[in-house]
Amino acid sequence: MRPGTALARWAADDLRRANAQIGFLLRRALTDAGRMPGAAARLPRRGRPPEQSPETGDTDTD
């Protein structure tokens, strides 16, 4: 099996796109090696973002 095919299958198992899977793996490898820059942004949360109230712009946290 080619690495690209294996990566695509792994990404599908985790409900990610292949590019997101590559980013995930790179971040994990950098962290494990102690080379992740301290100013690096955290990964965005998966799933649908919380709804915002049209009047206030606040997020609904029900």
C-alpha positions in Angstrom: 0.0 0.0 0.0 1.3 3.5 -0.9 1.9 6.0 2.0 -0.6 8.4 0.4 -3.3 5.7 0.4 -2.6 4.7 3.9 -2.7 8.3 5.0 -6.0 8.9 3.3 -7.5 5.8 5.0 -6.3 6.9 8.4 -7.7 10.4 7.8 -11.0 8.9 6.8 -11.1 6.8 10.0 -10.6 9.9 12.1 -13.1 11.9 9.9 -10.4 14.3 8.7 -9.2 15.4 5.3 -5.7 14.2 4.3 -4.3 17.7 4.6 -5.6 18.0 8.1 -4.2 14.6 9.0 -0.7 15.7 7.7 -0.9 18.8 9.8 -1.9 16.8 12.8 1.0 14.4 12.4 3.5 17.2 11.8 2.3 19.0 15.0 2.5 15.8 17.0 6.0 15.0 15.7 7.2 18.5 16.5 5.8 18.3 20.0 7.3 14.9 20.6 10.7 16.1 19.4 10.4 19.2 21.6 10.6 21.5 18.6 7.1 22.9 18.5 7.3 26.7 18.6 5.8 28.2 21.8 3.9 30.8 19.7 2.2 28.1 17.5 -1.6 28.4 17.5 -3.6 25.5 19.0 -5.5 23.2 16.6 -9.0 24.4 16.0 -11.8 22.4 17.7 -13.3 19.8 15.4 -17.0 20.0 14.6 -19.5 22.7 14.1 -18.8 26.0 15.8 -21.2 27.2 18.5 -24.1 29.3 17.3 -23.9 33.1 17.9 -26.7 35.2 19.1 -27.7 37.7 16.3 -28.2 40.6 18.8 -25.1 40.3 21.0 -22.7 38.1 19.0 -22.3 35.9 22.1 -21.9 32.2 21.6 -24.7 29.9 22.8 -23.3 27.6 25.5 -26.4 25.5 26.2 
